[in-house]
Amino acid sequence: MVEIRINVTIKAIPEKIYNALTTQEGLASWWAKQTTAKPEVGFVNVFIFGKFRNEMKVTKLTPNKKVEWKCINSIEEWVGTDISFDMEEKEGSTILRFTHAGWRAVTDTFAGCTYDWALFMKSLKSLCETGTGTPH
């Protein structure tokens, strides 16, 4: 199994990032404008990207520290994968460690998603630092 890993330093407190990762308004502001989400373990967040639908079950929430999802419906290569966001406050900023784990192989889709996730991490950083992200 392979995984996508991205670390990004965000000039914001963990609470601001956690809210962007767990609330419908936050997620719609950096990832997918068409989002249904709740900050509740067991809730299935839904993200619409044009004709694509991603359903992520919230599996872990540790306020201002960690968010984890399990992909239960999406493109075939995503189903069963795990997405996590780990936050560590350091010197007035937050280090966000993003992981999309459980990929069965390195494919063209994996490579494309690596690029897309990097763009969305930039969007999340922008949202938390400036108030404006670039969601799909």
C-alpha positions in Angstrom: 0.0 0.0 0.0 1.2 3.5 -0.8 0.2 6.9 0.5 0.2 10.6 -0.4 1.9 12.7 2.3 2.0 16.5 2.3 3.3 18.7 5.1 2.4 22.4 5.1 3.1 25.2 7.6 0.1 27.4 8.1 0.3 30.7 10.0 -2.8 30.1 12.0 -3.8 28.5 15.3 -4.8 24.8 15.2 -8.4 25.7 16.1 -8.9 27.7 12.9 -7.5 24.8 10.8 -9.6 22.2 12.7 -12.8 24.2 12.0 -11.8 24.4 8.3 -11.4 20.6 8.3 -14.6 19.7 10.2 -17.4 22.2 9.5 -19.5 22.4 6.3 -18.7 26.0 5.8 -15.0 25.4 6.3 -14.7 22.4 4.0 -16.8 24.2 1.3 -14.4 27.2 1.5 -11.2 25.2 0.5 -12.1 21.8 -0.9 -15.5 21.4 -2.6 -18.2 24.1 -2.7 -20.9 21.4 -2.8 -20.3 19.9 0.7 -22.5 18.4 3.3 -20.5 17.9 6.5 -20.8 17.7 10.3 -18.1 17.5 12.9 -19.4 14.2 14.3 -17.6 10.8 14.4 -19.7 8.4 12.3 -21.2 11.1 10.1 -20.7 10.7 6.4 -19.4 13.9 4.8 -20.4 14.3 1.1 -18.3 16.2 -1.4 -19.4 16.8 -5.0 -16.9 17.6 -7.7 -19.0 18.0 -10.9 -20.0 14.4 -11.7 -17.9 12.9 -9.0 -19.2 12.2 -5.5 -16.9 11.5 -2.5 -18.4 10.1 0.7 -16.0 10.2 3.7 -17.0 8.7 7.0 -15.6 10.7 9.9 -13.7 8.1 12.0 -11.7 10.3 14.4 -11.9 13.8 15.8 -9.4 15.1 18.3 -10.2 18.8 18.6 -7.3 21.0 17.3 -5.1 18.0 16.8 -6.4 15.3 14.4 -9.2 14.6 11.8 -9.6 11.2 10.2 -11.9 10.0 7.4 -12.5 6.6 5.7 -13.6 6.9 2.0 -16.7 4.7 1.6 -17.9 5.9 -1.8 -15.9 7.5 -4.6 -13.9 6.4 -7.6 -12.8 2.8 -7.2 -9.2 3.6 -6.3 -10.3 5.8 -3.4 -12.8 3.4 -1.8 -11.3 2.0 1.4 -8.6 4.6 1.7 -8.0 6.7 4.8 -7.4 10.5 4.9 -5.9 12.1 8.0 -5.0 15.6 9.0 -2.6 16.0 12.0 -2.0 19.4 13.5 1.0 20.5 15.7 1.3 24.1 16.9 4.9 25.3 16.6 6.2 28.8 17.1 3.0 30.7 16.3 2.1 28.5 13.3 0.7 25.1 12.8 2.3 22.2 11.0 -0.4 20.3 9.1 0.6 16.7 8.2 -1.8 15.4 5.6 -1.9 11.7 4.6 -4.1 9.9 2.1 -3.2 6.2 2.8 -4.3 2.8 1.7 -3.8 3.2 -2.1 -3.3 -0.3 -3.6 -0.8 0.9 -6.3 1.0 3.9 -7.8 -1.2 4.7 -10.9 -1.9 7.7 -13.0 -4.9 8.4 -10.8 -2.6 8.3 -7.7 -0.2 10.7 -9.4 -3.0 13.1 -10.4 -4.4 13.0 -6.9 -1.0 13.8 -5.4 -1.0 17.0 -7.5 -4.6 17.8 -6.7 -4.1 17.3 -3.0 -1.1 19.7 -3.1 -3.3 22.3 -4.7 -6.1 21.8 -2.1 -3.5 22.0 0.8 -2.5 25.4 -0.7 -6.2 26.4 -0.8 -6.6 25.3 2.9 -3.5 27.3 3.8 -4.8 30.4 2.0 -8.2 30.1 3.6 -6.7 29.9 7.1 -4.2 32.7 6.5 -6.2 35.1 4.4 -9.9 34.1 4.7 -10.1 33.0 1.0 -9.5 29.5 -0.3 -9.9 28.1 -3.9 -12.4 25.2 -3.6 -13.6 23.2 -6.6 
